[in-house]
């Protein structure tokens, strides 16, 4: 029974924290409607609406960036254990990089890197 009580206390603390942060943000906001204020943009006036859509050519480029970002996410811990695991870890990393290279070649062939 004490497990359920500790879970309930933790849930109540989390809900109070989220509610408190929401109220803090609501009372310290610059405007009630965020779209009433212009974004900073280093002092320049906005040329388009803040909620305007991105052009479709940004999405493949973003996915490509995320692929390389995930690659670095796996390479940092790999650099720590490669000395311990030896040649097996090196082979695994080259297989992983090979799969990513296939994805880059496919994106290149499909024109995801062509800007215009």
Secondary structure, DSSP 8 states (H G I E B T S, - for coil): -HHHHHHHHHHHHHHHHHHHHHHHHHHS-S-SSGGGS---GGG---SS-TT----THHHHHHHHHHHHHHHHHHHHHHHHHHHHHTHHHHHHHHHHHHHHHHHHHHHHHHTTT---
